[in-house]
Amino acid sequence: MKRVVLCTALLLSAAGFVFLQTTSPEPNLATLMPGGALLYLETPDFGRLLRDWDTSKVKADWLQSGNYAVFSRSNLFTKLQEVYGQYGEAVGFRPGLKSAVEIAGTDSALALYQIRDVEFLYISRIAEADLVKTELWTVRDKFEQRQAGGVSFYLRTDPASKRTVAFAFTKGFLLLSTRDDLVAQALQLLAGASSPSIASDRWYRDAVSAAPHPAELRLVMNLESLVRSVYFRSYWIQRNASVVRRYWAEVADVKRTADTITENRVLLRVPDAAEPAPAAGADAVSGLVALVPPEAGLYRASPAGEPSAVAALIVQKLIAPQPRHSGDWRDAPAAISPDTPAGSEGDLETRIDEQPLPPDAGISGSIAAIRALAEKSGSRALLLVQASAQLSGPFVRMPSVIVLDGAQDWDQDTVRASLGAAAGKLWTTSGLGAGWAGGTAGRHPVERLDGLGTLMFAQRGRLLFLSNDARLLASVMDRAVAPPSTSALNYAAGFRHLRERSNYERLMTALDFSSSAGGGPDFDHPPAFFSGNIGSLSRVLSRVTEIRVTDEEKGGLTLERVVYRMLQ
């Protein structure tokens, strides 16, 4: 009996081995895409992603939001609608989200080859029984047929716009493109041709080698080619093409769980670019992140950088907040009407017997005093912690804590002198009333400036704590004993959306002179920018409680992680 069982097991093992040797593995979709793309997007279950989006409350809320109302009037939206309409004429019907869900199979990929005309190739694994039910398949009789790789494909061109739609179905794959040559090349690759594919392009090959484990959604970008496109530079919302030029390829993977969405990015630095020198405070950033308290609404930790930048931040956040004046250089100055009066009775209060104060009166001297302090102690890393605090009426306070990690212990006498000089130039006359007095922040002894404003500091070895709020400062100092993160972070930041939402709406509604930040979109009149447009986006994303961003440098790679924490 034992021999029979053993022989049976051996036969089954041999049969399984033969099956594995004779059954071809499923092809990587990147090997079926012709080379030369700008970006490549893939997912193991595109249909599920689309159905999740279609039935989500986020989608319904966004379409009813003021933010969407503004976007629907934008130049980008108008151009996309025009292209969408032209391709609709080419295919014979206006495809919507329902049509996209119909042709969304499991393993799916999309490659974008040209931005201006939205030229792409889409490949998806879909059952033939599901495909024949789609609107695309029912209109195939209106298309002409071509051959490539021994397979027939369908082609139709709109005579007015010259837009083309081509598609084919073979071996369980639907191929859909805005160019017939892309479908033909993909069919030849599927038939076994040795033509160049995205999988053989260096930007794709090196990017996926740096991130070998794809997630639920993967985006691979040919940054070198993207930055050369004028359309990318025009519509890229971050407007940071100079930063993107440092990298030639990127891969981003998105993974979802019940309470998080995590995006991991790997950016490949341009090979001939100079290797960035390690930041002096890169090893100290992780230690500063451990000081962030639960009460924080926003935080940012990074190497300190230039002393002048450190000084400007301290003056801006704690001593003399200044409004930012900026102009859009792309707009020509408006003509002045000859009917505009040259002045009014209010000008009688304008003094002409004294030289007017410069716009930054006193600011330059304050920054210089703080800069000297930062230069003397050699700041390595900096942490900024902020939180909103509600007051009566529409008023909201924005207390801040800044922590500096120095190259050596801070000298308290030098700190007193520098901060006193910086604040004294703006808060007092001739420095009167700018002395220091002892105080406490929670259970921690601190020194407080005896002036009109609120400024306090505490020194703990190489850490210098600066703040304009005792409660927030105490929360940060309470965590000075917490163990630092084990990661060697170059940058870390976070925003606690759930905590800050109500105070943001309260403040921005007052600034916009709006009676309410709520309500649906008004497509005839633009909403107030802060409380209506941006405020509605905050409400759409109300499930997002917190966003965390970290950055690490490893050799020629930049590793970024963005974590969105969600309400259950």
Rosetta blueprint (number, residue, H / E / L):
1 M L
2 K H
3 R H
4 V H
5 V H
6 L H
7 C H
8 T H
9 A H
10 L H
11 L H
12 L H
13 S H
14 A H
15 A H
16 G H
17 F H
18 V H
19 F H
20 L H
21 Q H
22 T H
23 T L
24 S L
25 P L
26 E L
27 P L
28 N L
29 L H
30 A H
31 T H
32 L H
33 M L
34 P E
35 G L
36 G L
37 A L
38 L L
39 L E
40 Y E
41 L E
42 E E
43 T E
44 P L
45 D L
46 F H
47 G H
48 R H
49 L H
50 L H
51 R H
52 D H
53 W H
54 D H
55 T L
56 S L
57 K H
58 V H
59 K H
60 A H
61 D H
62 W H
63 L H
64 Q L
65 S L
66 G H
67 N H
68 Y H
69 A H
70 V H
71 F H
72 S L
73 R L
74 S L
75 N H
76 L H
77 F H
78 T H
79 K H
80 L H
81 Q H
82 E H
83 V H
84 Y H
85 G H
86 Q H
87 Y H
88 G H
89 E H
90 A H
91 V H
92 G L
93 F L
94 R L
95 P L
96 G L
97 L H
98 K H
99 S H
100 A H
101 V H
102 E H
103 I L
104 A L
105 G L
106 T L
107 D L
108 S E
109 A E
110 L E
111 A E
112 L E
113 Y E
114 Q E
115 I L
116 R L
117 D L
118 V L
119 E E
120 F E
121 L E
122 Y E
123 I E
124 S E
125 R E
126 I L
127 A L
128 E H
129 A H
130 D H
131 L H
132 V L
133 K L
134 T L
135 E H
136 L H
137 W H
138 T H
139 V L
140 R H
141 D H
142 K H
143 F L
144 E E
145 Q E
146 R E
147 Q E
148 A E
149 G L
150 G L
151 V E
152 S E
153 F E
154 Y E
155 L E
156 R E
157 T E
158 D L
159 P L
160 A L
161 S L
162 K L
163 R L
164 T E
165 V E
166 A E
167 F E
168 A E
169 F E
170 T E
171 K L
172 G L
173 F E
174 L E
175 L E
176 L E
177 S E
178 T L
179 R L
180 D H
181 D H
182 L H
183 V H
184 A H
185 Q H
186 A H
187 L H
188 Q H
189 L H
190 L H
191 A L
192 G L
193 A L
194 S L
195 S L
196 P L
197 S E
198 I H
199 A H
200 S H
201 D L
202 R H
203 W H
204 Y H
205 R H
206 D H
207 A H
208 V H
209 S H
210 A H
211 A L
212 P L
213 H L
214 P L
215 A L
216 E L
217 L E
218 R E
219 L E
220 V E
221 M E
222 N L
223 L H
224 E H
225 S H
226 L H
227 V H
228 R H
229 S L
230 V H
231 Y H
232 F H
233 R H
234 S H
235 Y H
236 W L
237 I L
238 Q L
239 R L
240 N L
241 A H
242 S H
243 V H
244 V H
245 R L
246 R L
247 Y E
248 W E
249 A E
250 E E
251 V E
252 A E
253 D E
254 V E
255 K E
256 R E
257 T L
258 A L
259 D L
260 T E
261 I E
262 T E
263 E E
264 N E
265 R E
266 V E
267 L E
268 L E
269 R E
270 V L
271 P L
272 D L
273 A L
274 A L
275 E L
276 P L
277 A L
278 P L
279 A L
280 A L
281 G L
282 A L
283 D L
284 A L
285 V H
286 S H
287 G H
288 L H
289 V H
290 A L
291 L L
292 V L
293 P L
294 P L
295 E L
296 A L
297 G L
298 L E
299 Y E
300 R E
301 A E
302 S E
303 P E
304 A L
305 G L
306 E L
307 P H
308 S H
309 A H
310 V H
311 A H
312 A H
313 L H
314 I H
315 V H
316 Q H
317 K H
318 L H
319 I H
320 A L
321 P L
322 Q L
323 P L
324 R L
325 H L
326 S L
327 G L
328 D L
329 W L
330 R L
331 D L
332 A L
333 P L
334 A L
335 A L
336 I L
337 S L
338 P L
339 D L
340 T L
341 P L
342 A L
343 G L
344 S L
345 E H
346 G H
347 D H
348 L H
349 E H
350 T L
351 R L
352 I L
353 D L
354 E L
355 Q L
356 P L
357 L L
358 P L
359 P L
360 D L
361 A L
362 G L
363 I H
364 S H
365 G H
366 S H
367 I H
368 A H
369 A H
370 I H
371 R H
372 A H
373 L H
374 A H
375 E H
376 K H
377 S H
378 G L
379 S E
380 R E
381 A E
382 L E
383 L E
384 L E
385 V E
386 Q E
387 A L
388 S L
389 A E
390 Q E
391 L L
392 S L
393 G L
394 P L
395 F L
396 V E
397 R E
398 M L
399 P L
400 S E
401 V E
402 I E
403 V E
404 L E
405 D E
406 G E
407 A L
408 Q L
409 D L
410 W L
411 D L
412 Q H
413 D H
414 T H
415 V H
416 R H
417 A H
418 S H
419 L H
420 G H
421 A H
422 A H
423 A H
424 G H
425 K H
426 L H
427 W H
428 T L
429 T L
430 S L
431 G L
432 L L
433 G L
434 A L
435 G E
436 W E
437 A E
438 G E
439 G E
440 T E
441 A E
442 G L
443 R L
444 H E
445 P E
446 V E
447 E E
448 R E
449 L E
450 D E
451 G L
452 L L
453 G L
454 T L
455 L L
456 M E
457 F E
458 A E
459 Q E
460 R E
461 G L
462 R L
463 L E
464 L E
465 F E
466 L E
467 S E
468 N L
469 D L
470 A H
471 R H
472 L H
473 L H
474 A H
475 S H
476 V H
477 M H
478 D H
479 R H
480 A H
481 V H
482 A L
483 P L
484 P L
485 S L
486 T L
487 S L
488 A L
489 L L
490 N L
491 Y E
492 A E
493 A E
494 G E
495 F E
496 R L
497 H H
498 L H
499 R H
500 E H
501 R H
502 S H
503 N H
504 Y H
505 E H
506 R H
507 L H
508 M H
509 T H
510 A H
511 L H
512 D L
513 F L
514 S L
515 S L
516 S L
517 A L
518 G L
519 G L
520 G L
521 P L
522 D L
523 F L
524 D L
525 H L
526 P L
527 P L
528 A L
529 F H
530 F H
531 S H
532 G H
533 N H
534 I H
535 G H
536 S H
537 L H
538 S H
539 R H
540 V H
541 L L
542 S L
543 R L
544 V E
545 T E
546 E E
547 I E
548 R E
549 V E
550 T E
551 D E
552 E E
553 E E
554 K E
555 G L
556 G L
557 L E
558 T E
559 L E
560 E E
561 R E
562 V E
563 V E
564 Y E
565 R E
566 M E
567 L L
568 Q L
